[in-house]
């Protein structure tokens, strides 16, 4: 059953989003970049639902959001210290490719085992992840063949109908968002930009 929160960010809105995530549902929520479609990143069935909703090829990995550096370390292995340092110090939205994911849904990392992770700066988003206690998948609120909507009001109605819960927080925000910059550590141990 679809629920749309009727109030501004409050405890009920947050708790309802967490409840849906724990039950394997899909939410539409604001991040520090653009609106995202998300689920519990440890539940393979929920991840599969997002692939279907987005009409995204399985194997084309999606990124996850973490609440802090410790959570990032808990879901990755053999992570170079430089990646963690860059994540911690980033001022602008920055997704980092971690070379080896662990404890996430098996259908989430890329074929080489890597995973994109970001530490968001949106307070609702951070609190949501903390309350869930696990990373959250974050993918733009559009089909894979379409451009990502910069504002909530640009998200098509059909897409809103495909999720289990729509967060009210920041729906009226008219500051357009854009996807994060994506970087990875190359073989020479230097940061390489994947998406500006």
C-alpha positions as a printed NumPy array, in Angstrom:
array([[  0.   ,   0.   ,   0.   ],
       [  1.396,   3.364,  -1.023],
       [  1.726,   6.019,   1.657],
       [  2.632,   9.651,   1.089],
       [  3.707,  11.575,   4.158],
       [  1.516,  14.623,   4.761],
       [  3.827,  16.549,   7.055],
       [  7.253,  18.146,   7.008],
       [ 10.201,  16.155,   8.28 ],
       [  9.12 ,  14.758,  11.591],
       [  9.547,  11.587,  13.578],
       [  6.512,   9.91 ,  11.992],
       [  7.799,  10.59 ,   8.463],
       [ 11.233,   9.223,   9.358],
       [  9.846,   6.183,  11.197],
       [  7.502,   5.311,   8.341],
       [ 10.349,   5.437,   5.819],
       [ 12.498,   3.202,   8.043],
       [  9.601,   0.755,   8.524],
       [  9.121,   0.443,   4.753],
       [ 12.864,  -0.104,   4.245],
       [ 13.024,  -2.812,   6.935],
       [ 10.07 ,  -4.59 ,   5.302],
       [ 11.905,  -4.716,   1.965],
       [ 10.003,  -1.811,   0.436],
       [ 11.111,   0.984,  -1.853],
       [ 11.114,   4.652,  -0.877],
       [ 11.503,   7.908,  -2.758],
       [ 13.576,  10.308,  -0.671],
       [ 15.674,  13.484,  -0.859],
       [ 19.454,  13.29 ,  -0.805],
       [ 22.133,  15.954,  -0.888],
       [ 22.104,  15.766,  -4.699],
       [ 18.841,  14.727,  -6.355],
       [ 15.789,  12.752,  -5.272],
       [ 16.6  ,   9.084,  -4.965],
       [ 14.817,   5.79 ,  -5.106],
       [ 16.134,   3.552,  -2.389],
       [ 15.957,   0.375,  -0.366],
       [ 17.895,  -1.491,   2.308],
       [ 21.193,  -2.253,   0.556],
       [ 21.445,  -5.652,   2.276],
       [ 18.159,  -7.038,   0.894],
       [ 18.61 ,  -8.618,  -2.555],
       [ 14.851,  -8.8  ,  -3.265],
       [ 14.483,  -5.071,  -2.609],
       [ 17.488,  -4.291,  -4.833],
       [ 15.899,  -6.391,  -7.579],
       [ 12.712,  -4.317,  -7.303],
       [ 14.723,  -1.155,  -7.983],
       [ 16.347,  -2.737, -11.043],
       [ 12.848,  -3.553, -12.343],
       [ 11.363,  -0.124, -11.546],
       [ 14.241,   1.667, -13.257],
       [ 14.383,  -0.844, -16.124],
       [ 18.079,  -0.958, -15.371],
       [ 20.229,  -3.848, -16.607],
       [ 21.213,  -6.158, -13.756],
       [ 24.943,  -5.852, -13.325],
       [ 24.921,  -2.094, -13.856],
       [ 25.579,  -1.384, -10.208],
       [ 23.961,   1.318,  -8.11 ],
       [ 25.572,   3.332,  -5.345],
       [ 24.827,   3.226,  -1.645],
       [ 24.669,   5.958,   0.971],
       [ 26.285,   5.513,   4.386],
       [ 25.833,   7.532,   7.567],
       [ 29.533,   7.784,   8.418],
       [ 33.034,   6.494,   7.679],
       [ 32.63 ,   3.582,  10.122],
       [ 29.613,   2.31 ,   8.186],
       [ 31.585,   2.557,   4.929],
       [ 34.393,   0.489,   6.488],
       [ 31.887,  -2.11 ,   7.708],
       [ 30.604,  -2.834,   4.198],
       [ 33.931,  -2.85 ,   2.338],
       [ 37.175,  -4.817,   2.532],
       [ 40.801,  -3.904,   1.883],
       [ 39.922,  -0.234,   1.505],
       [ 42.874,   2.082,   0.901],
       [ 43.118,   4.775,   3.587],
       [ 43.151,   7.471,   0.881],
       [ 39.57 ,   6.619,  -0.151],
       [ 38.312,   6.953,   3.419],
       [ 40.201,  10.215,   3.899],
       [ 38.767,  11.713,   0.695],
       [ 35.252,  10.621,   1.704],
       [ 35.632,  12.193,   5.129],
       [ 36.968,  15.516,   3.805],
       [ 34.742,  15.973,   0.729],
       [ 32.848,  19.256,   0.827],
       [ 30.736,  18.648,  -2.278],
       [ 28.692,  15.504,  -3.002],
       [ 31.257,  12.87 ,  -3.946],
       [ 30.706,   9.196,  -4.707],
       [ 33.802,   7.061,  -4.244],
       [ 34.279,   3.656,  -5.831],
       [ 35.39 ,   1.206,  -3.156],
       [ 37.29 ,  -1.76 ,  -4.656],
       [ 35.615,  -4.557,  -2.678],
       [ 32.108,  -4.579,  -1.191],
       [ 31.02 ,  -6.991,   1.535],
       [ 27.802,  -7.736,   3.466],
       [ 25.663,  -5.982,   0.824],
       [ 23.009,  -7.658,  -1.331],
       [ 24.802,  -9.928,  -3.821],
       [ 23.092,  -8.259,  -6.811],
       [ 24.254,  -4.767,  -5.857],
       [ 28.047,  -4.52 ,  -6.418],
       [ 29.562,  -4.304,  -9.904],
       [ 30.835,  -7.471, -11.599],
       [ 34.344,  -6.775, -10.252],
       [ 32.988,  -6.578,  -6.683],
       [ 33.331,  -2.805,  -6.366],
       [ 30.669,  -0.467,  -5.03 ],
       [ 30.075,   3.278,  -5.178],
       [ 29.499,   4.873,  -1.763],
       [ 28.655,   8.378,  -0.675],
       [ 28.39 ,  10.103,   2.678],
       [ 25.394,  12.445,   2.191],
       [ 25.076,  15.851,   3.822],
       [ 21.26 ,  16.037,   3.876],
       [ 20.182,  15.784,   7.564],
       [ 17.053,  13.715,   6.877],
       [ 19.007,  11.305,   4.718],
       [ 21.751,  10.83 ,   7.323],
       [ 19.194,  10.27 ,  10.092],
       [ 17.321,   7.768,   7.902],
       [ 20.476,   5.714,   7.359],
       [ 21.41 ,   5.865,  11.05 ],
       [ 17.948,   4.737,  12.118],
       [ 17.957,   1.858,   9.624],
       [ 21.477,   0.931,  10.736],
       [ 22.541,  -0.183,   7.252],
       [ 23.447,   1.473,   3.935],
       [ 20.656,   2.573,   1.62 ],
       [ 20.656,   2.152,  -2.147],
       [ 20.477,   5.483,  -3.926],
       [ 19.595,   5.735,  -7.586],
       [ 17.995,   8.63 ,  -9.423],
       [ 14.189,   8.744,  -9.625],
       [ 13.852,   7.897, -13.309],
       [ 13.982,   5.006, -15.749],
       [ 17.533,   4.264, -16.858],
       [ 16.813,   5.598, -20.349],
       [ 15.641,   9.003, -19.044],
       [ 17.549,  11.982, -17.582],
       [ 17.438,  12.359, -13.778],
       [ 14.835,  14.896, -12.584],
       [ 16.491,  17.885, -10.841],
       [ 13.459,  18.64 ,  -8.605],
       [ 10.764,  16.6  ,  -6.885],
       [  8.087,  18.283,  -9.03 ],
       [  9.871,  16.928, -12.129],
       [  9.437,  13.289, -11.081],
       [  6.716,  11.745, -13.279],
       [  3.539,  10.556, -11.548],
       [  3.938,   7.036, -12.94 ],
       [  7.268,   6.817, -11.103],
       [  5.739,   7.985,  -7.812],
       [  3.182,   5.188,  -8.173],
       [  5.923,   2.534,  -8.346],
       [  7.337,   3.067,  -4.844],
       [  5.962,   2.117,  -1.426],
       [  6.589,   5.397,   0.39 ],
       [  7.237,   8.989,  -0.707],
       [  8.973,  11.195,   1.858],
       [  7.468,  14.677,   2.231],
       [ 10.696,  16.372,   3.359],
       [ 11.953,  18.873,   0.748],
       [  9.241,  18.2  ,  -1.833],
       [  8.779,  21.967,  -2.126],
       [ 12.528,  22.664,  -2.506],
       [ 13.06 ,  24.537,  -5.783],
       [ 16.862,  24.391,  -5.794],
       [ 17.702,  22.032,  -8.663],
       [ 19.95 ,  19.14 ,  -7.786],
       [ 22.467,  17.284,  -9.894],
       [ 24.142,  13.887,  -9.564],
       [ 27.323,  13.597,  -7.521],
       [ 30.845,  13.548,  -8.874],
       [ 32.194,   9.978,  -9.057],
       [ 35.874,   9.15 ,  -8.502],
       [ 37.93 ,   6.002,  -8.058],
       [ 41.462,   5.092,  -7.096],
       [ 43.357,   3.955, -10.207],
       [ 46.137,   1.351, -10.426],
       [ 48.752,   4.05 ,  -9.794],
       [ 47.104,   4.959,  -6.484],
       [ 45.747,   8.285,  -7.753],
       [ 42.174,   9.546,  -7.765],
       [ 40.586,   9.369, -11.221],
       [ 37.331,  11.11 , -12.136],
       [ 34.647,   8.83 , -13.589],
       [ 31.795,  11.357, -13.709],
       [ 32.328,  15.116, -13.291]])
